[in-house]
Amino acid sequence: MTHLSVEMLAADATAPITSAGHAQLGIAVLVGIAAIVLLITKFKLHAFLSLIIGSLVLGAVAGAPLDKAIASFSSGLGATVAGTGVLIALGAILGKLLADSGGADQIVDTILAKASKKAMPWAMVLIAGIVGLPIFFEVGIVLLIPVVLLVAKRGNFSLMRIGIPALAGLSVMHGLIPPHPGPLVAIDAVGANLGVTLALGVVVAIPTAIIAGPVFSRYAARWVDIRPPEKMLPTAGDTPDATTGAAADPDRRPGFGVTVATVLLPVVMMLAKALVDIVIDDPKDATQRVFDVIGSPLIALLTAVVVAMFTLGRPAGFTKGRIATTVEKSLGPIAGVLLIVGAGGGFKQTLVDAGVGQMILEISKDWNISTLLLAWLIAVTIRLATGSATVATISAAGLVAPLAADLSTTHGALLVLAIGAGSLFFSHVNDAGFWMVKEYFGMNVGQTLKTWSVMETLISVVGIVCVLLLSLVV
């Protein structure tokens, strides 16, 4: 059997891979991913450590010298953290300012006050979409669950009728829309245009969230007709500060309009860059160069954070010291996320340097299957195995990155969205989100599978269908 090392492949990256090489690399991928799965699920090892070990196992089975495998992993980790780490940190700061200032509560209260009982599920998916744009999925759940439970109880709704739309809005944002970690890493891995990905992501996200949210919630409420668990309901003694970290005084909250404008500011800046790139398409043009700076993810998110200190922090009565404390506290909880994302980037680079991407390119060139569908299937497989949407996104992006070389700008963006959709497929018992939803909603495992897991699968399937339809017209 031919042994393929990182060094050999680096010397001739375009050389065809022999059938024996295909077999060895295929086994290496399976063994590496299996090692990660077993370490995470069976031995409960942290995903960061599991990805390191899995990368070394993959390199060893592929025949790469250990020092080369270590070098590949280290370079991938460094490149990923450099490319996305700062953006994740800025997104966390913006989300923390939104939560602590009471801005998130202001969005929730304003929309709920204007929504009729019939429109409440639609209001919940809208709230989740807005709040979930700059906030991590887990933080969004913590923020919205008290609201979901209270709305369901006061309006005498089945919990699923209100809860599923909120969860769908959060999950769609998490899987498809930058600046969430998964989409950012996939954009970096396949070299996609962030602005175009963001624009097409919104087009895919809207129908996906509607079908998996308000529409599916009708059926979920019939299958699992439960009421809010009393133990999870906020009590009269709970202050907003205790339950969500928001400003305790509603009169000191920032206004609804300025809060929404602040949240959408980085989105508008990045979309403006994408629009200018399409209209002008001349890298030497002064206008385009200005918008290339304004619409870069780093500048867009940094601008939003600085603006939020004034538009969200000051109206909530935050002193300079309180703003500094909020920023500091926002960074601690994302340390684990950054390490996992970085290790995932290291695993991706090990895949690339071992020649796995080239192998897939060689094998799939004769397949009668869409590149977008192939990317989705790979992400689905890794998601089912590991339970992590982020790990699935990073790994799948590394595997299919060579396939993006010949794609247009729009199809490169659609490739990212196909991977993101696949990474959300059928959350089950190996996913931390599964257990969060189960406990917050007071369901058993069977009920969680029939509601949350089916909802995630709907998001994934509807998402890839929308991506494939868009690929026919853009």
Helices and strands as residue ranges (DSSP letters): H 6-11, H 19-41, H 47-61, H 66-80, I 81-85, H 86-100, H 103-114, H 120-132, H 137-154, H 159-176, H 181-190, H 194-210, I 211-215, H 216-223, G 230-232, H 240-243, G 250-252, H 256-279, H 286-294, H 297-308, I 309-313, H 320-331, G 332-334, H 335-353, H 356-364, H 371-386, H 389-400, G 401-404, H 409-422, H 432-441, H 445-448, I 449-453, H 454-471
